[in-house]
Structures are given as structure tokens and as C-alpha cells.
């Protein structure tokens, strides 16, 4: 995911609910990409949320040397 939302936790809780309505993500596509790209990334997020590793945005942009 992008930003600071704990997506793996969100998806884990979301999957425990019997939610059958549309899900609304109020965000604009980043870097001017088409909305289809954002939709594809959201689908991948829900398919792979159990494998996500939380990373702070600053660490992703400026990783610590190993």
C-alpha cells in the first residue's frame, strides 16, 4: 500500500465481515495514472494482504543502509 494506512490489518478485519456492498476508497490515482491502474493495485492489495510487510513511508523512500 501507499501512505500510512495499515492495509494488512484493514484487510484482515474486513475479511471477517459479511460485507457485500461496494467498497469506496476516496483517493485520487497517484502520479496521474489511469483509474484502472489504481483499481488493479487495490485488487492486488486484497489478494496479497496477508503477505504485506508494514514499512514506514520515510523508510521506503530513504531505506537504511544494510
C-alpha positions, 0 to 999 in steps of 0.5 A: 500500500501507499501512505500510512494506512495499515492495509494488512490489518484493514484487510484482515478485519474486513475479511471477517465481515459479511460485507457485500456492498461496494467498497469506496476508497476516496483517493485520487490515482497517484502520479496521474495514472489511469483509474484502472491502474489504481483499481488493479493495485487495490485488487492486488492489495486484497489478494496479497494482504496477508503477505504485506510487510508494514514499512514506514513511508520515510523508510521506503523512500530513504531505506537504511543502509544494510 
